[in-house]
């Protein structure tokens, strides 16, 4: 038996020697790839990732204008001849640039023209500015929160939290004839009725204070928000019925009188006197807005570590994402928030921080042709701000 084992071992050794003589394989040293700025920490904390690209011989320097971004792979090692091509086909490298789900950017010559006028807040309680959709004739009118055009584009509703008179305000499109129509503390999200005679808004109607079960930690305070409707001419206020969770944010008013709003567990639909009905069951859906024809609802949705914009049909079905962010190791998440429709429903304006700071962007209603609309610095605080309103 011992002799048999020795014979087998000798045969194996002879086979290995023969292979090494006829097909020598050089041992390649893995090349360290420099991580881009901001990605080093992520690379060091995770396991090395092998690139699907074979090591290439040294090349001459590439001009900065044509140089590609440094990939975020940590190691780059040689692979068999056909493997890089196959992997590149099956798993193309992701792009760090957010891309629309329904289409990509088009040349400027093929982009549809934008028209109309936009009113926006530069921050919650900051300047309220009107500007043409093409970026011209920017005018600062006053200060406040969540400005909204009237249906005829002649007036703007907004709220104020500053003393001595907090509440819901209305002014003409040029900032004149400003008046307080309902005094209340902490109002937000004013929105006009389709006929322009009423304004719906949200406000805190009660607070719930809870002491910690164990220990002497601080108490938690929960604010409960509801939708109210005020008559512009008389100042008379009525409250909209609450759903079971007793929370309502960011209402949008359809032309037939139906509200859509964010509740504690998703998006809800209701009327001034009706009982709310759930449209979605995801508590991460927020800031809904009816399309001008009342067939679609655009809204923002939290996606783990960032926000994107999506659309559904008026009955809550047909979910489609309009923005998306390619997951790239070492890059920060990109947020797309606060959507609003163009007057004809063909476009959607929104905020994005894809270039670093918050800016106003626009896209077609299907998510295609995303580009910067207004180069106006915005402060966004994820506090149910409406930020934008667009009129003819």
N, C-alpha and C positions, 0 to 999 in steps of 0.2 A: 504493500500500500504506500509506504514511504517512497519507494522508487517511482511509483506511478505519479505521485504528486510532483516529484522533482521533474519528471518528463513534461508534465503539463505546464509547469512554471517556465521551463526552458522554451517551450513552444510559444508561450505568450510573449516572452522577452524577444524572441527572434522576430515575431510579427510586428511588434512595436518598432524595433530597429529598422525593419524593412520599410515601414511607412514613413519614418523620419528621413530615410535616405531618399525615397522617391518623391515625397511631397513635403518639403520643409515649410513650416508656417512661422513667419516672423511674429514676435510678441510686440504688440503695439502698446505704448504708454498712453493711458487716458489723458486727454488734454483738458485742463481746467478752463471753463468758460467764465469770463468775468460777468457777474450779475449787474444789471442796471441799478441805478441809484434807487434806494428804497426797497430793493428786493433782497439784500444781503441777509437780513434777519430771517426772512422766510426760508431762504435757501439753507441757512445753517441749522435751522430747527427741524427741517424735514429730511427724509432719506434721500441720498443722491438719486437723480433721475437720469437714465441714459438716453441720449438723443437718438432719434431714428436717422440721423445724418452721419454718414461715414466721415472719418477724419480726412481732411484734404491737405495737400501740400501747401507750403507757405506761398502766399500770393502777395502781389504788390498792394500798396495802400489804396483803398477805395476813396474817391472824393467824398467829402462830407455830404454834399447835396444828394448823392445817390446811395449813401450808406444806409443799410437796413437796421432797424432797432435790434440791439443785442438780445438774443433769445434768453429766456430765463432758465434754461437747462443748467444743471450744476456740472455734469460730466458729459464728455463727448467721446465715444469709443468707436473703433471700426466695426463694421458688420459685414456679413457676406454680400457679394456684389449686388444681388437683386433685392436684398432686404430694404435698403433705404428707399428705393423707388416704390416698393409695395406699401411700406408704412406711410410714405408721404401721400399716397393715393387714398388709403383707408383713414388715416388720421392726420389731416393737414394741420399745420400749426395755427392755433387760434390767433385772431387779431385783437390787439388791445383797444381798438376803437369800437364803441357801441354801434351796432348795426340794426336797422329795423328788420322785423320779422318778415314783413310783407314786401320789401323792396330795398334797394340801395340808392345812394345818392346819385343824382343825375346832373349832367352839365347844366350850368346856369341858363343857357339858352333854351333848354327844354322845360325849365321849371315854370309852373303856373304863377302868374302874377298875384301878388297879395294886395288887397285894398281894404279900405275901412279905417276905423280909428280904434285904438286900444287905450284903456285906462288901467293903471297898475299902481300897486303900492311898492315902494322901494324897501320897506320893512314893515312889520306890524306896528302901527302907530306912527310910521314915518311919512315921507312925502307921498302924496297922491299925484300922479303925473298922467297927462294925456299925450298921446303921440300917434302920428299916422303909422299904419302898419308897415309902410316902407321906411320908417325910421326918421321921417322929417317932422318938423313942427312940434317938438317936445315942449310941453308947458307944465310947470308945477302949479297946481291949483290950491292945495291946502295940505293938511295932515290928517291921518286917520287909518282905518282898517277896512280891508275887503271891499274896495269900490266896485260898483256894478252899474252898468248902463241900463236905463229904462228901455222898454221895447222900441220906442221911437227914436232913441239915441239923443234925446234932447236934455235928459237929466241924469244925474249920477247919485246913487244911494251909497252911503258908507256909515261906519260907526266910529265912535270915539270913546276912549277910556279915560281921557284927561278931564280934570276938574276945570271949571265948576259944573259943567253940564255934560255928563256922560249920556250916551244914547244913540238913537238912529237918526241920521241926518239925510237931507236931500239938498242938492244944489244943481244949478244949471250946468250945461256942458262946458261953459267957459269959467266956471267957478263962482259965478254971481248968484244972487238970490238964495244964499245958504240959510237953511232953517232946520231946527230940531223938531222932528215930528213925533218922537216918543222918547221920553227920558227914562233910562234904565241903566243900571251898572253892568258892565261886562258883556255887552251885546256883540255878536259876530255874524258874519256870513249873510248880509242882507241880499235878498233876491226879489226882483219885481214879479208881480203877477202878469200873466200874458196881456191883460188889458191895461196895465200900467196904473191901476187904481189902488193897489195894495203892495205891501212889502213884507215878506217873511224874513225872519231872522232867528238866531239861536241865542240863548242866554242860560245862565245857571239858575235853576229854580230851587235847588236844595243842596245841602252838603251833608255828608255822612262821615262822622269821626269815629275811628276805631282804635281802641287801645290794644297794644300787643298782648297776646295770650300769656306769654311767659316773659319775665324780666321787666325792666323799667325803661325800655326803649321808647322812642318818640311815637306818638299816635299818627296814624295815616288818615288823610282827609280825602274823600272822593267827592268830586263835583258832579252833579247830575244836570245835563243840558236838555233843553226842550226847544221845539219850534213854536214860535208865535207869529201871528199875522196882524199887522197894523194897517188901518185905513189911512191913506196919505192925506185925504181931505179933512177927516174928522179926528184922527189920532186915536180912534177906538181900537183896542187890542183884544184878540181872542187867541186862545191856546189850542194847538193841534193835539189830538189824542196821541198818547204815548204807547209804544209797544210794551211787551212784558218786561223788558230789561230797563225801561224808563230812561233811555239815553237816545239823543238825536243830534246829529251834527251835519253841517254843510248841505242844506237842502237845495234842490234844483226843481224849478217849477215848469211842468210841461204845459203846452198851450191849451190842453183840455182840462187843466186844473189838477192834474196828478203830480204829487211830489215824489221825488226819489231822495233818500237821505242815507247817511251812514248811521247804522245802529251799533250796538255793542257786539253783535254776532254776524254782521254782514250788511248788505244793502237792503233797504225797505222801500216800499211804495205806499202812499196814502193820499188822502185828500184833506181839505180843511176840517171836515166833520167825520171822516171815515175811520175805520180800524186799519192799522198798518198791516201789510202783508210782506213776508220775506221774499226777496228776489234772489239773494245769494246767502250762503251759510258760512262765509269765510270772514272772520273778524278783522282780517288784514286788508280788506277792501275799504277804500276811503275816497272822499272828495268826488262823488259822482256828479255828472252833468248830462242833462238830456241834449240830444242833437236837436237842431232847429225843427226838423220834421217829426220829432218824437218817436223815431223808430230805434234809436241806439242810445246807449249810456256809456260814456267814457269815464274812466276812474283810474285811480292809482292803487297799486297793490304792492305790499311789502314782500320781498323775495329774499328771505334769510338775512342778508347783510346789505341790501339795497332796495330801492323802489323802482318799479317800472310802471308803464301805462298800458292799460288794456281796455277792451270794449266788449259789451254784451248787447244782446237784443233787449227790447223793452220788457220782455217777459222774464228776463234773467238768463236765458240760454244763449248759445252761440259764442262762448268766450273766445276771444282772439287777442293775443299780445301784439301791441304796436311798437314797443321798444324792447330791446334785450341787450344785455351786456355779456360779451364773450369772457368766460372765466380764464384769466391768465395769471399764472403764479407770480406773485410779487407786485401786482398792480392793485391799486385801490378800487373798490367798487364804485360804480357810476350810478347816480340817482336821476330819475326822470319823474317829475311831480307836477301837481297843480294844473291839470289839463283844462282847456276851455275851447269851445267850438268857434269857428269863423261864422259869420252871419248866414252864409249860404250852406253851411254844413260840409263843405268840401275839404276843409283843413282843420287842424287842431293845433293850437298854440300851447306851449308847456314850458316848464323850467327844467334845465338840466345843468349838472355840474361836471359834464364830461370833459370840459376844457379847464377845469380847476375851480373857477368861480361860477356862481349861479348866473345864467343868462337865459333870455327868452328865445326859445326855438320854435320851429313850426314844421309840420309834416302833413302830408296828405292824409285823408281820413282812413286810409288803409295802412298807414305806417310808413309809406315810401317817401323818398325825397326829404329826409330830415336835414335841416340846416339852421344856422343862426338866423333869427328874425330881427331881434333888437339887441344892440350892444349896450344895455343898461344894467349897471350893477344892482343886484338884488340880494337882500338878506332873507333867507328862508329858514324857519325855525321848527318845522314839522308840528305846527300848532293849529292844524286845520285851517290854514290860510287859503283864501281863494286866489289872491294876488292879481289875477288877470280877468278882464272882461273885454269883449270884442263886439263892436257895432259897425253898421254900414257907414 
